[in-house]
Amino acid sequence: MRDRGQPANLITYNTLMDALVKNQQLEKALVLFNKMIDIGIELNIYTYTILIDGLCKSGRLTDAKEIFQHLPVRGYCPDVRTYTVMINGLCKEGLFEEALVLLSEMEDNGCLPNAVTFEIIIRALFEKDENDMVEKVLRDMIARGLLNG
């Protein structure tokens, strides 16, 4: 792009970082992330969500949690996708209680979960044979209009 006089922008960098994460090249994604910071690219919540997702999928949940927890300090407000990615990472590691606490915090912060967020939680509940809790979550989804009863 630079060869043709078109400098890379945030969208270009986010797309490249997302592709690296999806191709299980987290280390290269981290190098790119740090390069973005070094050259003064103004990051956005989507950039951090990509990074958190990659860290979760690579088994680096502690790192993902640390970045997630520091988002407000950096001036970023997690959106529904960011929360959902983090909840998914917690559920994949069997940290169901933490996922439910994060779901509650999500709502307390004015970010409403969507059908995908609930689907992740329901899947985790089924895996733990928590069928009564699944029914409660499904009722909550119906009450929110996210699922037809």
Sequence and secondary structure as in RCSB ss.txt:
>XXXX:A:sequence
MRDRGQPANLITYNTLMDALVKNQQLEKALVLFNKMIDIGIELNIYTYTILIDGLCKSGRLTDAKEIFQHLPVRG
YCPDVRTYTVMINGLCKEGLFEEALVLLSEMEDNGCLPNAVTFEIIIRALFEKDENDMVEKVLRDMIARGLLNG
>XXXX:A:secstr
 GGGT    HHHHHHHHHHHHHTT HHHHHHHHHHHHHTT    HHHHHHHHHHHHHTT HHHHHHHHHTTTTTT
    HHHHHHHHHHHHHTT HHHHHHHHHHHHHTT    HHHHHHHHHHHHHTT HHHHHHHHHHHHHTTSS  
